[in-house]
Amino acid sequence: MKREVAILGATGTVGQRFIELLQGHPWFEISVLAASERSAGKKYKEACKWRMETPMPEAVEDMTVVNTNLKEVKQAGNVDFVFSALPGSVAGPIEEEFAIEYPVVSKASAHRMKSDVPLIIPEVNPDHLQLISVQKKKRGWNGFISTDPNCSTIQLAITLKALMKFGVENVIVSTMQALSGAGYPGVPSLDIIDNVVPYISGEEEKMENETRKILGTFYGEEIQPANITISASCHRVNVKDGHLEAVYVGLEQKPTIEEVKEAFRNFVGEPQRLKLPTAPERPIIVKEEIDRPQPRFDRDAGKGMSVVVGRVREDPIMTVKYLCLGHNTIRGAAGAGILSAELMVKKGLL
């Protein structure tokens, strides 16, 4: 028996990616699509301007979109849990309303840094799901909110987790982020053609703060952030999909470059051990070519769920430096949420 899910923000680009990735999922099926008032009451194919490269799935074409409120979603169909693809600016109170009754797996930024809300990358910090019991007790909810990190944070944190055994002390990261990360219509064409925009609002703070929380330790009823100094600079570049990051890491130990590469190659987490449906066989893929990773060639590695690392070198100021690439709307968005939900099923939380 598959679990039935509602998608909030179903007409946006992240909502569309959720729909695309959930087609044929062995555990989950879509029962309700919710969006804003201007879409409510319309068939999905009429309410949505489909932006994925694959065709709109026939299974959702004629589904009636409902307004994003608890009452209408409950009336529209059976729901076991909710995926939220809402914009961070509106997600806060809406997700809290739904969490009174349903588990909410959220891509929105609204609750990520709340002390009782887990910020989950399944390979990195599955133990942080223990916060859910703290949250439910504190807030008196039947459901809960669990969040996925910012897209650029996810690929950074996965690679840093593989290096934690060497003692991560300091991190400098400079990103080259794809246009799809800005949603649709996103960055105006005249701003990005023949250009790089060296500012993405709130992105640098998210990378710095979220990474420390994710790599932190669950203790008692809270997360103690990792004692790591992180400095981020974020840039929007003229690439459709795939965030590329230049990462410089200061380590307590002095591993050889081959030891660092082996740490990346050998890194696995609970999703791989549990063989979750969306989990890539290798969370991190190491490329040996001198000019890789590149978005066009490497963003779909592991069906978009693997982080691709290359140009691993010693650094004269820090300890080691490398490039990492991730698909920002799959591993960085909808795929991350689906993988988190799969882990929650195995943990008995859904």
C-alpha beads as a LAMMPS data file, in Angstrom:
LAMMPS data file: protein, C-alpha beads

350 atoms
349 bonds

1 atom types
1 bond types

-500.0 500.0 xlo xhi
-500.0 500.0 ylo yhi
-500.0 500.0 zlo zhi

Masses

1 110.0

Atoms # bond

1 1 1 0.000 0.000 0.000
2 1 1 1.577 3.270 -1.108
3 1 1 1.574 6.339 1.111
4 1 1 -0.461 9.211 -0.334
5 1 1 1.139 12.631 -0.485
6 1 1 0.013 16.208 -1.019
7 1 1 2.341 18.679 -2.730
8 1 1 2.097 22.307 -1.625
9 1 1 3.333 24.771 -4.224
10 1 1 2.685 22.193 -6.946
11 1 1 2.767 24.606 -9.894
12 1 1 6.236 26.057 -9.183
13 1 1 9.494 24.647 -10.515
14 1 1 10.320 22.688 -7.347
15 1 1 6.742 21.407 -7.158
16 1 1 7.008 20.284 -10.770
17 1 1 10.249 18.466 -10.015
18 1 1 8.538 16.663 -7.121
19 1 1 5.797 15.532 -9.506
20 1 1 8.332 14.371 -12.086
21 1 1 10.432 12.396 -9.580
22 1 1 7.437 10.797 -7.845
23 1 1 6.150 9.146 -11.008
24 1 1 6.439 5.394 -10.532
25 1 1 7.800 5.751 -6.999
26 1 1 7.478 2.388 -5.219
27 1 1 6.364 3.858 -1.885
28 1 1 4.616 7.171 -2.584
29 1 1 1.831 8.420 -4.837
30 1 1 0.403 11.892 -5.319
31 1 1 -3.146 12.353 -4.032
32 1 1 -3.500 16.157 -3.803
33 1 1 -1.939 19.109 -5.634
34 1 1 -2.185 22.478 -3.892
35 1 1 -1.196 25.945 -5.054
36 1 1 -2.255 29.588 -4.794
37 1 1 -5.784 30.947 -5.138
38 1 1 -5.254 31.841 -8.802
39 1 1 -4.626 28.152 -9.591
40 1 1 -7.238 26.630 -7.291
41 1 1 -10.181 25.009 -9.026
42 1 1 -8.331 24.514 -12.317
43 1 1 -7.063 21.278 -13.778
44 1 1 -3.332 20.994 -13.238
45 1 1 -2.583 21.179 -16.962
46 1 1 -4.469 24.490 -17.094
47 1 1 -3.031 25.937 -13.890
48 1 1 0.590 25.036 -14.568
49 1 1 3.068 26.143 -17.222
50 1 1 5.172 22.977 -17.249
51 1 1 8.910 23.717 -17.172
52 1 1 10.456 20.265 -16.914
53 1 1 12.211 18.723 -19.927
54 1 1 10.125 15.552 -19.629
55 1 1 6.404 15.741 -20.557
56 1 1 3.830 16.505 -17.882
57 1 1 2.777 13.126 -16.431
58 1 1 -0.682 12.063 -17.574
59 1 1 -1.503 11.036 -13.998
60 1 1 -1.615 14.681 -12.867
61 1 1 -2.894 16.468 -15.984
62 1 1 -6.547 16.350 -14.976
63 1 1 -6.131 16.564 -11.215
64 1 1 -7.937 19.584 -9.782
65 1 1 -5.639 21.979 -7.966
66 1 1 -6.863 23.069 -4.544
67 1 1 -6.011 26.100 -2.467
68 1 1 -3.100 25.732 -0.078
69 1 1 -4.955 25.474 3.189
70 1 1 -5.517 22.559 5.516
71 1 1 -9.289 22.357 5.134
72 1 1 -9.279 22.169 1.328
73 1 1 -6.422 19.691 1.169
74 1 1 -8.162 17.390 3.665
75 1 1 -11.349 17.506 1.617
76 1 1 -9.535 16.846 -1.665
77 1 1 -8.243 13.360 -0.879
78 1 1 -6.464 11.000 1.483
79 1 1 -3.142 12.394 2.674
80 1 1 -0.502 10.597 4.750
81 1 1 2.089 13.361 4.610
82 1 1 2.956 16.580 2.785
83 1 1 5.813 17.785 0.589
84 1 1 6.151 21.568 0.757
85 1 1 7.635 23.356 -2.262
86 1 1 6.314 26.716 -1.106
87 1 1 8.365 29.922 -1.324
88 1 1 10.102 30.667 1.951
89 1 1 8.336 34.019 2.166
90 1 1 4.913 32.396 2.630
91 1 1 5.726 28.904 3.900
92 1 1 5.992 29.580 7.636
93 1 1 2.364 29.814 8.834
94 1 1 1.055 27.469 6.132
95 1 1 3.445 24.661 7.081
96 1 1 2.675 25.139 10.758
97 1 1 -1.047 24.803 10.028
98 1 1 -0.471 21.528 8.186
99 1 1 1.921 20.188 10.843
100 1 1 -0.893 20.234 13.381
101 1 1 -2.198 17.129 11.597
102 1 1 0.377 15.950 9.036
103 1 1 4.112 15.329 8.740
104 1 1 5.517 18.090 6.514
105 1 1 8.752 17.563 4.565
106 1 1 9.718 21.066 3.515
107 1 1 12.102 22.535 0.979
108 1 1 11.276 26.054 2.164
109 1 1 13.707 28.069 4.270
110 1 1 11.148 29.352 6.793
111 1 1 11.805 26.780 9.572
112 1 1 15.312 25.511 8.819
113 1 1 17.055 27.286 11.658
114 1 1 14.347 26.792 14.304
115 1 1 15.895 25.000 17.279
116 1 1 13.337 22.171 17.315
117 1 1 13.190 21.593 13.538
118 1 1 15.534 19.050 11.947
119 1 1 17.539 20.159 8.895
120 1 1 18.231 16.857 7.202
121 1 1 20.622 15.424 4.645
122 1 1 19.964 11.684 4.979
123 1 1 23.584 10.619 4.423
124 1 1 24.944 13.255 6.809
125 1 1 22.772 13.673 9.914
126 1 1 19.951 11.101 10.106
127 1 1 20.248 11.147 13.901
128 1 1 18.877 14.706 13.890
129 1 1 15.452 13.217 13.146
130 1 1 15.310 12.686 16.920
131 1 1 14.321 16.358 17.085
132 1 1 10.889 15.416 15.763
133 1 1 9.795 13.955 19.097
134 1 1 11.070 17.095 20.834
135 1 1 9.149 19.287 18.399
136 1 1 5.875 17.372 18.698
137 1 1 6.010 17.455 22.493
138 1 1 6.879 21.152 22.574
139 1 1 4.264 22.265 20.051
140 1 1 1.503 19.734 20.699
141 1 1 1.256 18.726 17.037
142 1 1 0.130 15.379 15.669
143 1 1 2.398 15.968 12.701
144 1 1 5.757 17.715 12.421
145 1 1 8.005 19.798 10.182
146 1 1 11.297 18.463 8.846
147 1 1 13.304 20.633 6.462
148 1 1 15.792 20.155 3.640
149 1 1 18.746 22.544 3.377
150 1 1 19.503 25.154 0.786
151 1 1 20.601 23.608 -2.530
152 1 1 24.160 24.948 -2.341
153 1 1 24.466 23.850 1.297
154 1 1 23.581 20.228 0.533
155 1 1 26.481 19.432 -1.778
156 1 1 28.954 21.295 0.433
157 1 1 27.836 19.503 3.600
158 1 1 27.964 16.070 1.951
159 1 1 31.595 16.582 0.929
160 1 1 32.552 18.036 4.314
161 1 1 30.960 15.091 6.127
162 1 1 33.320 12.788 4.251
163 1 1 36.259 14.832 5.584
164 1 1 35.117 15.120 9.209
165 1 1 37.342 12.217 10.272
166 1 1 40.327 14.469 9.455
167 1 1 38.975 17.262 11.678
168 1 1 37.337 20.053 9.646
169 1 1 38.265 23.443 11.141
170 1 1 37.810 26.139 8.486
171 1 1 36.002 26.322 5.152
172 1 1 35.982 28.887 2.362
173 1 1 33.493 28.250 -0.445
174 1 1 32.807 30.205 -3.613
175 1 1 29.757 29.151 -5.613
176 1 1 28.772 29.398 -9.277
177 1 1 25.024 28.817 -9.094
178 1 1 22.648 27.890 -11.895
179 1 1 19.729 29.982 -13.079
180 1 1 17.121 27.385 -12.098
181 1 1 17.998 28.031 -8.468
182 1 1 16.240 31.385 -8.790
183 1 1 12.957 29.749 -9.835
184 1 1 10.873 30.916 -12.765
185 1 1 11.034 33.445 -14.413
186 1 1 14.126 33.950 -12.284
187 1 1 16.977 36.252 -13.300
188 1 1 16.125 38.697 -16.143
189 1 1 17.957 37.749 -19.337
190 1 1 19.665 41.122 -19.690
191 1 1 21.098 40.725 -16.179
192 1 1 22.736 37.355 -16.846
193 1 1 23.706 37.266 -20.547
194 1 1 27.421 38.109 -20.862
195 1 1 27.534 38.440 -17.103
196 1 1 28.028 36.937 -13.638
197 1 1 25.955 38.327 -10.766
198 1 1 28.118 38.273 -7.584
199 1 1 25.219 38.371 -5.125
200 1 1 22.323 36.061 -4.236
201 1 1 20.188 37.428 -1.440
202 1 1 20.560 35.482 1.816
203 1 1 22.497 32.657 0.195
204 1 1 25.842 33.172 1.904
205 1 1 24.305 33.312 5.368
206 1 1 22.280 30.163 4.642
207 1 1 25.380 28.240 3.583
208 1 1 27.355 29.290 6.630
209 1 1 24.648 28.768 9.261
210 1 1 22.919 25.706 7.817
211 1 1 26.178 23.804 7.328
212 1 1 27.138 24.252 10.977
213 1 1 23.724 23.015 12.101
214 1 1 23.786 19.988 9.772
215 1 1 27.286 18.961 10.875
216 1 1 26.447 19.603 14.511
217 1 1 25.656 17.135 17.286
218 1 1 22.259 16.159 18.650
219 1 1 22.530 16.541 22.404
220 1 1 19.626 16.296 24.816
221 1 1 16.851 18.186 23.056
222 1 1 18.830 20.383 20.671
223 1 1 21.533 20.551 18.037
224 1 1 24.904 21.912 19.066
225 1 1 26.334 23.491 15.885
226 1 1 29.678 22.256 14.644
227 1 1 32.636 24.377 15.707
228 1 1 33.673 25.168 12.150
229 1 1 34.384 28.588 10.673
230 1 1 32.721 28.907 7.253
231 1 1 32.980 31.783 4.797
232 1 1 30.828 31.723 1.646
233 1 1 30.626 33.876 -1.486
234 1 1 27.770 33.154 -3.891
235 1 1 27.431 33.994 -7.574
236 1 1 24.709 33.481 -10.196
237 1 1 26.048 32.264 -13.542
238 1 1 24.556 31.627 -16.977
239 1 1 24.022 27.864 -16.569
240 1 1 20.576 26.237 -16.554
241 1 1 21.093 23.498 -13.921
242 1 1 23.940 22.459 -11.655
243 1 1 25.730 24.419 -8.939
244 1 1 29.537 24.361 -9.012
245 1 1 31.496 25.213 -5.865
246 1 1 35.179 25.869 -5.244
247 1 1 35.889 24.644 -1.708
248 1 1 38.957 25.238 0.484
249 1 1 39.162 23.279 3.739
250 1 1 41.495 23.602 6.707
251 1 1 41.916 20.264 8.503
252 1 1 43.398 19.332 11.882
253 1 1 45.187 16.388 10.302
254 1 1 47.295 16.422 7.137
255 1 1 46.006 13.584 4.974
256 1 1 47.516 12.886 1.587
257 1 1 45.496 13.821 -1.481
258 1 1 44.909 10.137 -2.174
259 1 1 43.539 9.703 1.357
260 1 1 41.178 12.625 0.771
261 1 1 39.989 11.124 -2.511
262 1 1 39.454 7.765 -0.843
263 1 1 37.415 9.447 1.900
264 1 1 35.182 10.892 -0.817
265 1 1 34.950 7.621 -2.782
266 1 1 34.178 5.485 0.261
267 1 1 31.605 7.808 1.788
268 1 1 28.159 6.239 2.234
269 1 1 25.318 6.830 4.647
270 1 1 22.105 5.258 5.888
271 1 1 20.288 5.695 2.537
272 1 1 22.871 3.478 0.845
273 1 1 22.898 0.892 3.631
274 1 1 19.088 0.801 3.634
275 1 1 18.955 0.803 -0.203
276 1 1 16.370 3.575 -0.269
277 1 1 14.713 3.945 -3.696
278 1 1 16.039 7.448 -4.428
279 1 1 19.497 6.949 -2.911
280 1 1 22.427 7.026 -5.340
281 1 1 24.830 4.103 -5.106
282 1 1 27.635 6.604 -4.525
283 1 1 26.779 9.908 -2.826
284 1 1 30.133 11.333 -3.970
285 1 1 31.733 10.574 -7.328
286 1 1 35.374 11.599 -7.806
287 1 1 36.468 12.652 -11.295
288 1 1 40.136 12.427 -12.218
289 1 1 39.999 14.530 -15.396
290 1 1 41.805 17.841 -14.961
291 1 1 38.788 19.901 -16.092
292 1 1 35.904 18.197 -14.291
293 1 1 33.293 18.429 -12.861
294 1 1 31.323 20.523 -15.348
295 1 1 27.585 21.215 -15.096
296 1 1 26.694 20.078 -18.609
297 1 1 28.465 16.737 -18.272
298 1 1 28.169 15.869 -14.584
299 1 1 24.961 17.284 -13.078
300 1 1 22.919 14.144 -13.837
301 1 1 25.344 11.739 -12.118
302 1 1 23.469 9.245 -9.967
303 1 1 20.217 10.419 -11.601
304 1 1 20.988 13.878 -10.245
305 1 1 21.461 12.648 -6.671
306 1 1 25.267 12.279 -6.567
307 1 1 27.705 15.081 -5.793
308 1 1 30.606 15.103 -8.252
309 1 1 34.024 16.127 -6.929
310 1 1 37.156 16.927 -8.914
311 1 1 40.425 18.849 -8.948
312 1 1 41.336 17.640 -5.445
313 1 1 44.607 19.363 -4.551
314 1 1 46.762 20.476 -1.662
315 1 1 46.227 24.091 -0.691
316 1 1 49.124 26.320 0.468
317 1 1 46.930 28.352 2.833
318 1 1 44.330 25.807 3.983
319 1 1 44.896 22.021 3.731
320 1 1 42.969 20.806 0.709
321 1 1 40.881 22.316 -2.090
322 1 1 38.444 20.822 -4.575
323 1 1 35.481 21.521 -6.855
324 1 1 32.074 19.991 -6.195
325 1 1 28.989 19.930 -8.398
326 1 1 25.381 19.045 -7.628
327 1 1 22.072 19.155 -9.480
328 1 1 20.340 21.952 -7.646
329 1 1 16.723 20.961 -8.385
330 1 1 17.188 17.212 -7.821
331 1 1 19.714 16.559 -5.017
332 1 1 19.401 20.210 -4.086
333 1 1 15.601 20.286 -3.926
334 1 1 12.891 17.729 -4.718
335 1 1 15.156 14.683 -4.706
336 1 1 16.429 15.657 -1.267
337 1 1 12.894 15.837 0.087
338 1 1 11.903 12.474 -1.356
339 1 1 15.046 10.818 0.026
340 1 1 14.354 12.325 3.456
341 1 1 10.790 10.989 3.360
342 1 1 12.056 7.517 2.421
343 1 1 14.392 7.583 5.424
344 1 1 11.502 8.648 7.663
345 1 1 9.492 5.665 6.464
346 1 1 12.310 3.350 7.537
347 1 1 12.526 5.184 10.875
348 1 1 8.787 4.707 11.480
349 1 1 8.079 8.446 11.315
350 1 1 5.686 8.342 8.336

Bonds

1 1 1 2
2 1 2 3
3 1 3 4
4 1 4 5
5 1 5 6
6 1 6 7
7 1 7 8
8 1 8 9
9 1 9 10
10 1 10 11
11 1 11 12
12 1 12 13
13 1 13 14
14 1 14 15
15 1 15 16
16 1 16 17
17 1 17 18
18 1 18 19
19 1 19 20
20 1 20 21
21 1 21 22
22 1 22 23
23 1 23 24
24 1 24 25
25 1 25 26
26 1 26 27
27 1 27 28
28 1 28 29
29 1 29 30
30 1 30 31
31 1 31 32
32 1 32 33
33 1 33 34
34 1 34 35
35 1 35 36
36 1 36 37
37 1 37 38
38 1 38 39
39 1 39 40
40 1 40 41
41 1 41 42
42 1 42 43
43 1 43 44
44 1 44 45
45 1 45 46
46 1 46 47
47 1 47 48
48 1 48 49
49 1 49 50
50 1 50 51
51 1 51 52
52 1 52 53
53 1 53 54
54 1 54 55
55 1 55 56
56 1 56 57
57 1 57 58
58 1 58 59
59 1 59 60
60 1 60 61
61 1 61 62
62 1 62 63
63 1 63 64
64 1 64 65
65 1 65 66
66 1 66 67
67 1 67 68
68 1 68 69
69 1 69 70
70 1 70 71
71 1 71 72
72 1 72 73
73 1 73 74
74 1 74 75
75 1 75 76
76 1 76 77
77 1 77 78
78 1 78 79
79 1 79 80
80 1 80 81
81 1 81 82
82 1 82 83
83 1 83 84
84 1 84 85
85 1 85 86
86 1 86 87
87 1 87 88
88 1 88 89
89 1 89 90
90 1 90 91
91 1 91 92
92 1 92 93
93 1 93 94
94 1 94 95
95 1 95 96
96 1 96 97
97 1 97 98
98 1 98 99
99 1 99 100
100 1 100 101
101 1 101 102
102 1 102 103
103 1 103 104
104 1 104 105
105 1 105 106
106 1 106 107
107 1 107 108
108 1 108 109
109 1 109 110
110 1 110 111
111 1 111 112
112 1 112 113
113 1 113 114
114 1 114 115
115 1 115 116
116 1 116 117
117 1 117 118
118 1 118 119
119 1 119 120
120 1 120 121
121 1 121 122
122 1 122 123
123 1 123 124
124 1 124 125
125 1 125 126
126 1 126 127
127 1 127 128
128 1 128 129
129 1 129 130
130 1 130 131
131 1 131 132
132 1 132 133
133 1 133 134
134 1 134 135
135 1 135 136
136 1 136 137
137 1 137 138
138 1 138 139
139 1 139 140
140 1 140 141
141 1 141 142
142 1 142 143
143 1 143 144
144 1 144 145
145 1 145 146
146 1 146 147
147 1 147 148
148 1 148 149
149 1 149 150
150 1 150 151
151 1 151 152
152 1 152 153
153 1 153 154
154 1 154 155
155 1 155 156
156 1 156 157
157 1 157 158
158 1 158 159
159 1 159 160
160 1 160 161
161 1 161 162
162 1 162 163
163 1 163 164
164 1 164 165
165 1 165 166
166 1 166 167
167 1 167 168
168 1 168 169
169 1 169 170
170 1 170 171
171 1 171 172
172 1 172 173
173 1 173 174
174 1 174 175
175 1 175 176
176 1 176 177
177 1 177 178
178 1 178 179
179 1 179 180
180 1 180 181
181 1 181 182
182 1 182 183
183 1 183 184
184 1 184 185
185 1 185 186
186 1 186 187
187 1 187 188
188 1 188 189
189 1 189 190
190 1 190 191
191 1 191 192
192 1 192 193
193 1 193 194
194 1 194 195
195 1 195 196
196 1 196 197
197 1 197 198
198 1 198 199
199 1 199 200
200 1 200 201
201 1 201 202
202 1 202 203
203 1 203 204
204 1 204 205
205 1 205 206
206 1 206 207
207 1 207 208
208 1 208 209
209 1 209 210
210 1 210 211
211 1 211 212
212 1 212 213
213 1 213 214
214 1 214 215
215 1 215 216
216 1 216 217
217 1 217 218
218 1 218 219
219 1 219 220
220 1 220 221
221 1 221 222
222 1 222 223
223 1 223 224
224 1 224 225
225 1 225 226
226 1 226 227
227 1 227 228
228 1 228 229
229 1 229 230
230 1 230 231
231 1 231 232
232 1 232 233
233 1 233 234
234 1 234 235
235 1 235 236
236 1 236 237
237 1 237 238
238 1 238 239
239 1 239 240
240 1 240 241
241 1 241 242
242 1 242 243
243 1 243 244
244 1 244 245
245 1 245 246
246 1 246 247
247 1 247 248
248 1 248 249
249 1 249 250
250 1 250 251
251 1 251 252
252 1 252 253
253 1 253 254
254 1 254 255
255 1 255 256
256 1 256 257
257 1 257 258
258 1 258 259
259 1 259 260
260 1 260 261
261 1 261 262
262 1 262 263
263 1 263 264
264 1 264 265
265 1 265 266
266 1 266 267
267 1 267 268
268 1 268 269
269 1 269 270
270 1 270 271
271 1 271 272
272 1 272 273
273 1 273 274
274 1 274 275
275 1 275 276
276 1 276 277
277 1 277 278
278 1 278 279
279 1 279 280
280 1 280 281
281 1 281 282
282 1 282 283
283 1 283 284
284 1 284 285
285 1 285 286
286 1 286 287
287 1 287 288
288 1 288 289
289 1 289 290
290 1 290 291
291 1 291 292
292 1 292 293
293 1 293 294
294 1 294 295
295 1 295 296
296 1 296 297
297 1 297 298
298 1 298 299
299 1 299 300
300 1 300 301
301 1 301 302
302 1 302 303
303 1 303 304
304 1 304 305
305 1 305 306
306 1 306 307
307 1 307 308
308 1 308 309
309 1 309 310
310 1 310 311
311 1 311 312
312 1 312 313
313 1 313 314
314 1 314 315
315 1 315 316
316 1 316 317
317 1 317 318
318 1 318 319
319 1 319 320
320 1 320 321
321 1 321 322
322 1 322 323
323 1 323 324
324 1 324 325
325 1 325 326
326 1 326 327
327 1 327 328
328 1 328 329
329 1 329 330
330 1 330 331
331 1 331 332
332 1 332 333
333 1 333 334
334 1 334 335
335 1 335 336
336 1 336 337
337 1 337 338
338 1 338 339
339 1 339 340
340 1 340 341
341 1 341 342
342 1 342 343
343 1 343 344
344 1 344 345
345 1 345 346
346 1 346 347
347 1 347 348
348 1 348 349
349 1 349 350
